[in-house]
Amino acid sequence: MDFVNAPLLAAAALVFVSVLAGLYSARIGLSFLLVFLLAGILAGEDGPGGYRFDDARLSFWVGNIALAVILLDGGLRTAFATFRTGLRPASVLATVGVLVCAAFTGLAGMLFLGLDWRTAMLLGAIVGSTDAAAVFALLTRSGVTLNERVAATLEIESGVNDPMAVYLTLAFIALAGAGQAATGSAWGNVVWAFVQQFGWGALSGVLCGLAMAALLKRVAARDAGGSIIALLIGAAGLALFGATGLLGGSGFLAVYLFGLIVANRAGAVVAPTLAAMDGYAWLAQAGMFLLLGLLVTPSQMVGSLLPALGVALTLIFVARPVAVWLCLWPFRFTPRETWFISWVGLRGAVPIVLALFPLLAGTPQAMLLFNVAFVVVLVSLLTQGTTIGLMARSLGVAMPEPGDEREQRALFRDFELDPSLPLALVCDFYNLPRPPDADLPLGQWLVAALRRPPVAGDAVALGTATLVVRELDGARISRVGLGLPE
């Protein structure tokens, strides 16, 4: 039984030590994901563990399954209500934003690494999307509560931008393989692949989500426990992921939409399963990051380390901010919100998994792309991943704690007004200038003045006073705060 016991001891001990180290490292701001990744490196060929692991196929298989579980868990935790503020901007970020990021990062690849434009754009596609595992995990553990608009945008973006990155990666692998002989038919295949990826992904995710929600309502009547239901949902999600991929669609998009629809149409059944699903997601993240860490050989990166750092810094400080500002400009986000969303462009396991595509396809310079992707992920987790809470507080996008009266008053102001009051009456009583539409109720006027879906904490200046959204009932403002100059 040694062939069972020895690997089991090594794997379980590695996970145990990684989780224990993660619990302590979280106190100084390091993410669990970074600890798992570093643990895999230390156990690998260049580390004290000395274990040689080079099975790209196994890593690819495990990485895809893990990402499917993570996206399923993310979909189960996303409420339809967040779509009110986050769907449109997140959708633009998840498509146009990924393309802009890929383009700027590709330019950096040409500049720093001397890549041809096809290979450079392939590199941009690999690292172009934010990572659901990193965003979901680090936002949860950052110690801050973000305002609804920012949180919803980041969560939905990270959940739905992987299909665009996968599509671009496959498209540029095909173009790189075609080389100078790329023809109209090659470009036609690229366009058709886009239709397939998003069409089949969306259709299968929605239809299977509706069917699963109906099934769960029937199964719940048989007193099935939460853990059993979680297993049922997980198995259905993975089956959907595989089936959609066989059809040529995006399994990532399908499984996220599946979880989203199941949770929002059968919420009472899904709620008891979330603890078990969270365990599945953390196990998936741990296994994926440990395995990807084992796959990396740091000694092979020495020659390309400085150019890779140049690519990583360009992505973080140029490509991501440009993409976010361009995409969010029509949606009237505040500058502070836009800067924060720019900063939370976390790269995690997705770029490393996508970098396995060229390795398996035999694309020229595939190992260089893999090494650069790994450096990008490491830099992102070390810089962005460790400073989310600090940046949220510094930029003022963090909501105050419920028990912090001073911060509550600073944000929501001292006085409360009825949102159904006519604005003209408020202006006359407090000697404020009347705007042209002063006949509107206060709550409706605030929505019109904001010109975007309101969230708690939104503020509008009116003369010397400040009107603040204190609370919402769905999309309707139910409480308004008033601040007057001292």
C-alpha positions in Angstrom: 0.0 0.0 0.0 3.0 2.3 0.0 2.1 3.6 -3.5 -1.1 4.9 -1.9 0.1 5.9 1.5 3.2 7.9 0.5 1.5 10.2 -2.1 -1.4 10.6 0.2 0.8 11.6 3.1 2.8 14.1 1.0 -0.3 15.7 -0.6 -2.3 15.9 2.7 0.7 17.3 4.6 1.3 19.9 1.9 -2.3 21.1 2.1 -2.3 21.1 5.9 0.9 23.1 6.1 -0.3 25.5 3.4 -3.7 26.2 5.1 -1.9 26.6 8.5 0.6 29.0 6.9 -2.3 30.8 5.2 -4.1 31.4 8.4 -1.1 33.1 9.9 -0.1 35.0 6.7 -3.6 36.4 6.3 -2.8 38.5 9.5 -0.1 40.4 7.6 -2.2 40.8 4.4 -0.9 37.9 2.3 -3.6 36.0 0.5 -4.3 32.2 0.9 -3.9 31.8 -2.8 -0.4 33.2 -2.8 0.6 30.9 0.1 -0.7 27.8 -1.8 1.2 28.9 -4.9 4.4 29.4 -3.0 3.9 26.1 -1.2 3.7 24.3 -4.5 6.9 26.0 -5.7 8.8 25.0 -2.5 7.7 21.4 -2.9 8.7 21.4 -6.5 11.9 20.8 -8.4 13.7 24.0 -7.4 12.5 24.0 -3.8 13.4 22.0 -0.7 10.8 19.3 -1.6 12.7 18.6 -4.9 9.7 16.9 -6.5 9.8 17.0 -10.3 6.4 17.5 -11.8 5.9 18.4 -15.4 2.5 16.9 -16.3 0.9 19.9 -18.1 -2.1 17.7 -19.1 -3.0 16.8 -15.5 -2.5 20.4 -14.5 -4.8 21.6 -17.3 -7.5 19.1 -16.4 -7.4 19.9 -12.6 -7.2 23.6 -13.3 -10.3 23.6 -15.5 -12.4 21.5 -13.1 -11.3 23.7 -10.2 -12.3 26.9 -12.1 -15.6 25.3 -12.9 -16.3 24.6 -9.2 -15.1 28.2 -8.2 -17.4 29.8 -10.8 -20.3 27.6 -9.8 -19.9 28.7 -6.2 -19.6 32.4 -7.3 -22.8 32.1 -9.3 -24.6 30.6 -6.3 -23.7 33.6 -4.2 -24.6 36.3 -6.8 -28.1 37.8 -6.3 -30.1 39.1 -9.2 -30.5 42.3 -7.2 -26.8 43.1 -7.8 -27.5 43.1 -11.5 -29.3 46.4 -11.1 -26.0 48.2 -10.5 -23.3 45.9 -11.8 -24.5 44.0 -14.9 -24.0 46.6 -17.6 -20.6 47.9 -16.5 -19.4 44.4 -15.7 -20.4 43.1 -19.1 -18.5 45.8 -20.9 -15.4 45.2 -18.7 -15.7 41.5 -19.3 -15.6 41.9 -23.1 -14.2 45.2 -24.3 -12.1 45.6 -21.1 -10.5 42.2 -21.6 -9.7 43.1 -25.3 -8.2 46.4 -24.4 -6.1 44.8 -21.6 -4.9 42.2 -24.0 -4.0 44.8 -26.7 -1.9 46.9 -24.3 -0.3 43.9 -22.7 0.5 42.6 -26.2 2.3 45.8 -27.0 4.3 45.4 -23.8 5.2 41.8 -24.9 6.5 43.2 -28.2 8.5 45.9 -26.4 10.0 43.9 -23.5 10.1 40.4 -25.0 10.6 41.0 -28.7 7.6 38.9 -29.6 5.8 39.0 -33.0 2.4 40.6 -32.9 0.5 37.3 -32.9 2.4 35.7 -30.1 2.3 39.1 -28.2 -1.5 39.2 -28.5 -1.7 35.6 -27.4 0.2 36.7 -24.2 -2.2 39.6 -23.8 -5.2 37.2 -24.1 -3.7 34.8 -21.5 -3.3 37.5 -18.8 -6.2 39.7 -20.0 -9.0 38.7 -17.6 -9.4 39.0 -13.9 -9.5 35.8 -11.9 -12.7 34.7 -10.2 -10.9 32.7 -7.5 -8.7 35.6 -6.5 -11.5 38.2 -6.6 -14.1 36.2 -4.7 -11.6 35.0 -2.1 -9.8 38.3 -1.5 -12.9 40.5 -1.5 -14.3 38.3 1.2 -11.2 38.3 3.3 -10.2 42.0 2.8 -11.9 43.1 6.0 -14.0 45.8 4.3 -17.5 46.1 2.9 -17.6 47.8 -0.5 -20.4 49.9 -1.7 -22.9 47.8 -3.8 -22.0 49.3 -7.2 -18.3 48.6 -6.9 -18.7 45.1 -5.3 -21.4 44.0 -7.8 -19.3 45.2 -10.8 -16.1 43.4 -9.6 -17.9 40.1 -8.8 -19.9 39.9 -12.0 -16.9 41.0 -14.1 -14.7 38.3 -12.6 -17.5 35.7 -13.0 -18.1 36.3 -16.7 -14.8 37.5 -18.2 -13.1 34.1 -18.4 -15.0 33.1 -21.6 -13.6 36.2 -23.4 -10.1 35.3 -22.3 -10.5 31.7 -23.3 -11.9 32.7 -26.7 -9.1 35.2 -27.4 -6.5 32.7 -26.3 -7.8 30.0 -28.6 -8.2 32.5 -31.5 -4.6 33.7 -31.2 -3.3 30.2 -30.9 -5.0 29.5 -34.2 -3.6 32.6 -35.8 -0.1 31.9 -34.4 -0.3 28.4 -35.9 -1.4 29.9 -39.2 1.6 32.3 -39.2 2.0 34.4 -42.2 -0.5 32.2 -44.1 -3.5 33.4 -42.1 -6.3 33.7 -44.5 -9.9 34.9 -44.6 -11.0 31.4 -43.7 -8.8 31.5 -40.5 -10.4 34.8 -39.5 -13.8 33.4 -40.3 -13.2 30.5 -38.0 -12.2 33.0 -35.3 -15.5 34.8 -35.6 -17.5 31.6 -35.7 -15.7 30.4 -32.5 -16.9 33.6 -30.8 -20.5 32.9 -31.7 -20.2 29.3 -30.5 -18.4 30.1 -27.2 -20.9 32.7 -26.0 -24.0 31.3 -27.7 -23.8 27.8 -26.5 -22.4 28.9 -23.1 -25.3 31.3 -22.4 -28.0 29.0 -23.8 -26.9 25.9 -22.0 -26.3 27.7 -18.7 -29.7 29.4 -18.7 -31.7 26.3 -19.8 -30.0 23.9 -17.4 -30.2 26.4 -14.6 -34.0 26.7 -15.0 -34.4 22.9 -15.2 -32.1 22.4 -12.1 -34.1 25.0 -10.1 -37.3 23.2 -10.8 -35.8 19.8 -9.9 -34.4 21.1 -6.6 -37.8 22.3 -5.5 -39.1 18.8 -6.0 -36.1 17.1 -4.4 -36.2 19.4 -1.3 -39.6 17.9 -0.5 -37.9 14.6 0.2 -35.9 16.1 3.1 -32.6 15.8 1.4 -29.8 17.4 3.5 -27.8 20.4 2.5 -24.7 18.4 1.9 -26.4 16.0 -0.4 -28.0 18.9 -2.3 -24.6 20.5 -2.6 -23.2 17.3 -4.1 -26.1 17.2 -6.5 -25.6 20.8 -7.6 -21.8 20.3 -7.9 -22.2 17.2 -10.1 -24.8 18.9 -12.3 -22.5 21.9 -12.7 -19.5 19.9 -13.7 -21.6 17.8 -16.1 -22.9 21.0 -17.7 -19.3 22.3 -17.9 -18.2 19.2 -19.8 -21.3 19.0 -22.1 -21.0 22.7 -23.1 -17.4 22.3 -23.9 -18.2 19.3 -26.2 -20.7 21.5 -28.0 -18.0 24.1 -28.6 -19.4 26.6 -26.0 -17.9 28.2 -23.0 -18.2 25.9 -20.0 -17.1 28.8 -17.7 -20.0 31.0 -18.8 -22.4 28.1 -18.7 -21.6 27.0 -15.1 -21.6 30.6 -13.7 -25.0 31.3 -15.2 -26.2 27.9 -14.1 -25.3 28.7 -10.5 -26.8 32.2 -10.7 -30.2 31.0 -11.9 -30.4 28.0 -9.6 -29.6 30.2 -6.5 -32.1 32.9 -7.5 -35.0 30.6 -8.5 -34.5 28.0 -5.7 -32.9 30.2 -3.0 -34.5 28.4 0.0 -33.1 25.1 -1.2 -29.7 26.4 -2.1 -29.1 28.4 1.1 -28.3 25.4 3.3 -25.7 24.1 0.7 -23.5 27.2 0.6 -21.3 26.1 3.5 -20.5 22.8 1.7 -20.1 24.6 -1.6 -17.6 27.0 0.0 -15.6 24.0 1.2 -15.6 22.6 -2.4 -14.4 25.9 -3.7 -11.6 26.2 -1.2 -10.5 22.6 -1.9 -10.5 23.4 -5.6 -8.5 26.6 -5.1 -6.0 24.8 -2.8 -5.5 21.9 -5.2 -5.2 24.1 -8.3 -2.7 26.6 -6.9 -0.6 23.9 -5.3 -0.4 21.9 -8.5 0.3 25.0 -10.6 3.1 25.9 -8.2 4.6 22.4 -8.6 4.5 22.8 -12.4 6.6 26.0 -12.3 10.4 25.8 -12.4 11.7 29.1 -11.2 15.3 28.5 -12.4 13.9 28.6 -16.0 12.5 32.1 -15.4 15.7 33.8 -14.6 16.5 34.9 -18.2 13.0 36.4 -18.8 12.4 37.7 -15.3 13.0 41.4 -15.9 11.0 41.5 -19.2 8.2 39.6 -17.5 8.2 42.2 -14.7 7.9 44.9 -17.3 4.8 43.1 -18.8 3.3 42.7 -15.3 3.8 46.3 -14.3 2.4 47.5 -17.7 -0.7 45.4 -17.1 -1.3 46.6 -13.6 -0.5 50.3 -14.0 -1.3 51.0 -17.7 -3.5 48.3 -19.4 -6.0 47.7 -16.6 -6.5 51.4 -15.7 -7.0 52.4 -19.3 -9.4 49.6 -19.9 -11.4 50.4 -16.8 -11.6 54.1 -17.4 -12.7 53.6 -21.1 -15.3 51.0 -20.2 -16.8 52.7 -17.1 -16.9 56.3 -18.5 -20.5 55.9 -19.8 -21.8 54.6 -16.5 -20.9 57.6 -14.4 -18.8 55.9 -11.7 -17.0 58.3 -9.5 -13.2 58.7 -10.0 -12.5 57.0 -6.7 -14.6 54.0 -7.6 -13.0 53.8 -11.0 -9.5 53.9 -9.6 -10.4 51.2 -7.1 -11.9 48.9 -9.8 -8.7 49.5 -11.8 -6.6 48.3 -8.9 -8.6 45.2 -8.2 -7.7 43.7 -11.6 -6.5 40.5 -9.8 -4.7 37.8 -11.8 -4.8 34.3 -10.3 -4.9 30.8 -11.6 -6.8 31.6 -14.8 -3.7 33.1 -16.6 -1.6 30.1 -15.6 -4.3 27.6 -16.8 -4.7 29.6 -20.0 -0.9 29.5 -20.5 -1.2 25.7 -20.6 -3.2 26.0 -23.9 -0.2 27.0 -26.0 2.0 24.3 -24.3 -0.5 21.6 -25.2 -1.0 23.0 -28.7 2.8 23.1 -29.4 2.7 26.9 -30.0 6.2 28.4 -30.6 7.6 30.1 -27.4 4.9 28.5 -25.3 7.2 28.0 -22.3 8.1 31.7 -22.4 4.5 32.6 -22.3 3.9 30.3 -19.4 6.7 31.8 -17.4 5.6 35.3 -18.1 2.0 34.5 -17.1 3.3 33.1 -13.8 5.3 36.2 -13.0 2.3 38.4 -13.8 0.2 36.3 -11.3 2.8 36.5 -8.6 3.2 40.3 -9.0 -0.6 40.8 -9.0 -1.1 38.8 -5.8 1.8 40.4 -4.1 0.8 44.0 -5.0 -2.9 44.2 -5.6 -3.9 41.2 -3.5 -2.3 42.4 -0.3 -3.6 46.0 -0.5 -7.3 45.7 -1.3 -8.5 46.7 2.1 -6.0 49.6 2.3 -7.0 50.9 -1.1 -10.7 50.6 -0.4 -10.3 52.7 2.8 -7.9 55.2 1.1 -10.2 55.8 -1.8 -13.4 55.9 0.3 -15.3 53.1 -1.4 -15.5 51.0 1.8 -18.8 51.2 3.8 -18.5 52.0 7.5 -19.0 49.2 10.1 -22.5 49.1 11.5 -21.3 49.9 15.0 -19.0 52.8 14.0 -21.2 55.8 14.8 -18.6 58.4 13.8 -18.0 56.9 10.4 -21.7 56.3 9.9 -22.5 60.0 10.5 -19.6 61.1 8.3 -21.0 59.1 5.4 -24.8 59.3 5.9 -24.8 62.8 7.6 -26.7 63.9 10.7 -30.3 64.4 9.6 -32.8 62.1 7.9 -35.5 63.2 5.5 -38.5 61.4 4.0 -37.7 60.6 0.4 -41.4 61.2 -0.5 -41.2 64.9 0.5 -41.3 67.4 -2.4 -37.8 68.8 -3.0 -39.2 72.3 -3.2 -40.4 72.0 0.4 -37.0 70.9 1.5 -35.3 73.7 -0.4 -37.6 76.4 1.2 -37.2 75.0 4.7 -33.4 74.9 4.6 -33.0 78.0 2.4 -31.4 76.0 -0.4 -31.5 76.9 -4.2 -34.4 75.3 -6.1 -33.3 73.2 -9.1 -35.5 73.3 -12.2 -37.2 70.0 -11.3 -37.9 70.9 -7.7 -41.5 69.6 -7.9 -40.2 66.0 -7.9 -40.2 64.0 -4.6 -36.8 64.0 -3.0 -36.0 60.3 -3.7 -36.9 60.6 -7.4 -34.9 63.8 -7.7 -31.8 62.1 -6.3 -32.1 59.3 -8.8 -32.4 61.8 -11.7 -29.5 63.8 -10.4 -27.3 60.8 -10.0 -28.1 59.5 -13.6 -27.1 56.0 -12.5 -28.7 53.3 -10.4 -28.3 54.6 -6.8 -26.5 52.7 -4.0 -26.2 53.5 -0.3 -23.6 56.2 0.2 -24.3 58.1 -3.1 -24.2 61.8 -2.4 -25.5 64.9 -4.4 -24.6 68.5 -3.5 -27.5 71.0 -3.4 -26.3 74.5 -2.7 -24.4 74.3 0.6 -26.1 71.1 1.6 -25.4 67.4 0.8 -28.1 64.9 0.2 -27.1 61.2 0.7 -28.8 57.9 -0.1 -29.0 56.1 3.3 -30.9 53.0 2.3 -32.8 51.4 -0.6 -35.8 49.2 -0.9 -35.0 47.3 -4.1 -34.3 50.1 -6.6 -36.3 52.7 -4.6 -34.6 55.1 -2.2 -36.2 54.6 1.2 -34.1 56.8 3.4 -32.2 60.1 2.7 -29.6 61.8 4.8 -29.0 65.5 4.9 -25.7 67.3 5.7 -25.5 71.0 6.4 -22.4 73.2 6.7 -21.2 73.7 10.3 
